[in-house]
């Protein structure tokens, strides 16, 4: 048997994107004077079925993307340079053609940000450093043993997770096309018998800490905390559904209520709620979406009935996990938080 090299199944890709901004507010369109143009340089590795997880996800691909983009108005918004980690799943494959979905997240640097004196027109981005999220739906066609032609649609979002104001963020939808090249040889995929699925029930407790700014261009930063008890049931090897209860602490509440000339009580620091969750798991990593409803102690700042969370989680062991979460009220981001969880059952 020949020994595999690191370059085996390793690909280098380059895609060109062109499209438009997707503004959250119609007034944002007044600042846009050019289409979005981007270059996406990637290096990625195709899996070959060394684990059951690789087969369950139809031999996924993972890698890094170096993304350079215009933002619709170079004088106001500048340019963006982002480095993201991505995970690509094959949805359909036949002969030389396949369809795929790619999800990526990372950090980006934006060359121009809001400044009350020098750049007051930039109402979207309040900091140079931001979080960049990317979702792609595309197709690949095999031109030769080494070269693939790629094309599809891409959605990109950048914002600073409410760590600085303003934080409307920027969204874009682009069409892309490009080529990818295998740096090494493409090896055969392995096939193994997958373990029979046995549904499992689990119970977790999570504690998290975060922070937020006032939405008034203030430099003051406020501490947030949350405590969650979550029940989860495994319905498939990779899909989990769950429910839980949450307790939130937000130290910014008195300042927000003072701006609105609303009286404050000590209990207003806290909010309580219940949530449902859907989780997609790959080995030790998982991605969850939660939809919650405030019950008991309501959120007097946002005056919303529902809240949401997007969560990326990593299991350090069978009992302990860490996660990064984004709490929001529909499309309005509230704050990011990091947490640690313990499996009780």
Residue pairs with C-beta under 8 A, 6 or more apart in sequence:
4 187
5 184
5 185
6 184
7 183
7 184
7 185
8 184
8 185
8 186
8 187
9 45
9 46
9 47
9 48
9 182
9 184
9 185
9 186
9 187
10 43
10 44
10 45
10 182
10 183
10 184
11 42
11 43
11 44
11 45
11 46
11 61
11 63
11 148
11 180
11 181
11 182
11 183
12 41
12 42
12 43
12 180
12 181
12 183
13 40
13 41
13 42
13 43
13 44
13 150
13 178
13 179
13 180
13 181
14 39
14 40
14 41
14 42
14 178
14 179
14 180
15 39
15 40
15 42
15 150
15 176
15 177
15 178
16 37
16 38
16 39
16 40
16 176
16 177
16 178
17 36
17 37
17 38
17 39
17 40
17 69
17 154
17 174
17 175
17 176
18 35
18 36
18 37
18 38
18 174
18 175
18 176
19 35
19 36
19 154
19 172
19 173
19 174
19 175
20 32
20 35
20 36
20 72
20 172
20 173
20 174
21 28
21 29
21 32
21 36
21 71
21 72
21 170
21 171
21 172
22 171
22 172
22 173
23 29
23 32
23 171
24 168
24 169
24 171
24 331
25 168
28 123
28 124
28 168
31 72
31 73
31 76
31 77
31 121
31 122
31 123
32 72
32 73
33 72
33 73
34 70
34 72
34 73
34 74
35 72
36 69
36 70
36 71
36 72
36 172
36 174
37 69
37 70
38 67
38 68
38 69
38 70
38 156
38 174
38 176
39 67
39 68
39 69
40 65
40 66
40 67
40 154
40 176
40 178
41 65
41 66
41 67
42 63
42 64
42 65
42 66
42 86
42 180
43 63
43 64
44 61
44 62
44 63
44 64
44 86
44 88
45 61
45 62
45 63
46 59
46 61
46 186
47 54
47 59
47 60
47 61
47 62
48 54
48 59
48 187
48 188
48 189
48 190
49 55
49 59
49 189
49 190
49 191
49 192
50 190
51 283
52 192
52 194
52 195
52 237
53 282
53 283
54 60
55 190
55 191
55 192
55 194
56 194
56 237
56 238
57 89
57 238
57 282
58 89
58 90
58 91
58 93
59 90
59 189
60 87
60 88
60 89
60 90
60 282
61 87
61 88
61 90
61 100
62 85
62 86
62 87
62 88
63 85
63 86
63 88
64 83
64 84
64 85
64 86
65 82
65 83
65 84
65 85
65 86
65 104
65 106
65 134
66 81
66 82
66 83
67 80
67 81
67 82
67 83
67 84
67 108
67 132
67 134
67 156
68 79
68 80
68 81
68 82
69 79
69 80
69 82
69 156
69 172
70 79
70 80
71 77
71 78
71 79
71 80
71 110
71 170
72 170
72 172
75 112
76 112
76 119
76 121
76 122
77 110
77 112
77 122
77 124
77 125
77 170
78 110
78 111
78 112
78 113
79 110
79 111
80 108
80 109
80 110
80 111
80 130
80 132
80 158
81 108
81 109
82 106
82 107
82 108
82 109
82 132
82 158
83 106
83 107
83 108
84 104
84 105
84 106
84 107
84 132
84 134
85 104
85 105
85 106
86 102
86 103
86 104
86 134
87 102
87 103
87 104
87 282
88 100
88 101
88 102
88 103
89 100
89 101
89 102
90 98
90 99
90 100
91 98
91 99
91 100
91 101
92 98
92 99
93 99
96 141
96 142
97 139
97 140
97 141
97 142
98 139
98 140
99 137
99 138
99 139
100 136
100 137
100 138
100 139
100 140
101 135
101 136
101 137
102 134
102 135
102 136
102 138
103 134
103 135
103 136
103 287
104 132
104 133
104 134
104 135
105 131
105 132
105 133
105 134
105 312
106 131
106 132
107 129
107 130
107 131
107 132
108 129
108 130
108 131
108 132
108 158
109 128
109 129
109 130
110 125
110 127
110 128
110 130
110 158
111 128
112 119
112 122
112 125
113 119
113 122
113 125
113 126
113 127
113 128
114 120
114 122
114 123
114 124
114 125
114 126
114 165
114 166
115 122
116 217
122 166
123 166
123 168
124 166
124 168
124 169
124 170
125 158
125 159
125 160
125 166
125 167
125 168
125 169
125 170
126 160
126 164
126 165
126 166
126 167
126 217
127 160
127 163
127 164
129 160
130 158
130 159
130 160
130 169
131 158
131 159
131 160
131 161
132 156
132 157
132 158
133 156
133 157
133 158
134 154
134 155
134 156
134 157
135 154
135 155
136 152
136 153
136 154
136 155
136 176
137 152
137 153
138 150
138 151
138 152
138 153
138 154
138 176
139 150
139 151
139 152
140 148
140 149
140 150
140 180
141 148
141 149
142 148
143 149
145 182
145 186
146 181
146 182
147 179
147 180
147 181
147 182
148 179
148 180
148 181
149 177
149 178
149 179
150 176
150 177
150 178
150 179
150 180
151 175
151 176
151 177
151 178
152 175
152 176
153 173
153 174
153 175
153 176
154 173
154 174
154 175
154 176
155 171
155 172
155 173
156 171
156 172
156 174
157 169
157 170
157 171
157 172
158 169
158 170
159 167
159 168
159 169
159 170
159 333
160 167
160 169
161 167
161 326
161 333
161 335
161 336
162 212
162 213
162 333
162 334
162 335
162 336
163 211
163 212
163 213
163 221
163 336
164 213
165 213
165 214
165 215
165 216
165 217
165 218
166 217
167 213
167 333
169 333
194 237
195 237
197 236
197 237
199 233
199 234
199 235
200 233
200 234
201 231
201 232
201 233
201 234
201 345
202 231
202 232
202 233
202 234
202 343
202 345
203 229
203 230
203 231
203 232
203 343
203 344
203 345
204 228
204 229
204 230
204 232
204 321
204 341
204 342
204 343
204 344
205 227
205 228
205 229
205 230
205 341
205 342
205 344
206 226
206 227
206 228
206 229
206 230
206 323
206 339
206 340
206 341
207 225
207 226
207 227
207 339
207 340
207 341
208 225
208 226
208 227
208 228
208 323
208 325
208 337
208 338
208 339
208 340
209 223
209 224
209 225
209 337
209 338
209 339
210 223
210 224
210 225
210 226
210 325
210 327
210 335
210 336
210 337
210 338
211 221
211 222
211 223
211 224
211 335
211 336
212 221
212 222
212 224
212 250
212 252
212 334
212 335
213 219
213 220
213 221
213 222
214 220
214 222
214 252
214 255
214 256
214 259
216 259
220 255
222 250
222 251
222 252
222 255
223 251
224 248
224 249
224 250
224 251
224 252
224 335
224 337
225 248
225 249
226 246
226 247
226 248
226 249
226 327
226 337
226 339
227 246
227 247
228 244
228 245
228 246
228 247
229 244
229 245
230 242
230 243
230 244
230 277
231 242
231 243
231 244
232 240
232 241
232 242
232 277
232 279
233 240
233 241
233 242
234 240
235 241
238 280
238 281
238 282
239 278
239 279
239 280
239 281
240 277
240 278
240 279
240 280
240 281
240 286
241 276
241 277
241 278
241 279
242 276
242 277
242 278
242 279
243 274
243 275
243 276
243 277
244 274
244 275
244 277
244 290
245 272
245 273
245 274
245 275
246 271
246 272
246 273
246 274
246 275
246 292
247 270
247 271
247 272
248 270
248 271
248 272
248 273
248 299
248 327
249 269
249 270
250 269
250 270
250 271
250 301
251 269
252 301
253 264
253 268
253 269
253 300
253 301
254 264
254 268
254 269
256 301
257 263
257 264
257 268
257 300
257 301
258 264
262 300
267 297
268 297
268 300
270 297
271 294
271 297
271 298
271 299
272 294
272 295
272 296
272 297
273 292
273 293
273 294
273 295
273 296
273 307
274 292
274 293
274 295
275 290
275 291
275 292
275 293
275 307
275 309
276 290
276 291
276 292
277 288
277 289
277 290
277 291
278 288
278 289
279 286
279 287
279 288
280 286
280 287
280 288
284 314
284 315
285 312
285 313
285 314
286 311
286 312
286 313
286 314
286 315
287 310
287 311
287 312
287 313
288 309
288 310
288 311
288 313
289 308
289 309
289 310
289 311
290 308
290 309
290 310
290 311
291 306
291 308
292 306
292 307
292 308
292 309
293 305
293 306
293 307
294 304
294 305
294 306
294 307
298 305
299 307
299 329
302 329
302 332
302 334
304 329
304 330
306 329
306 330
307 327
307 328
307 329
307 334
308 327
308 328
308 329
308 330
309 325
309 326
309 327
309 328
310 325
310 326
310 328
311 323
311 324
311 325
311 326
312 323
312 324
312 325
313 321
313 322
313 323
313 324
313 341
314 321
314 322
314 323
315 321
316 322
318 343
319 342
319 343
320 340
320 341
320 342
320 343
321 340
321 341
321 343
322 338
322 339
322 340
322 341
323 338
323 339
323 340
323 341
324 336
324 337
324 338
325 336
325 337
325 338
325 339
326 333
326 335
326 336
326 337
327 333
327 334
327 335
327 336
327 337
328 334
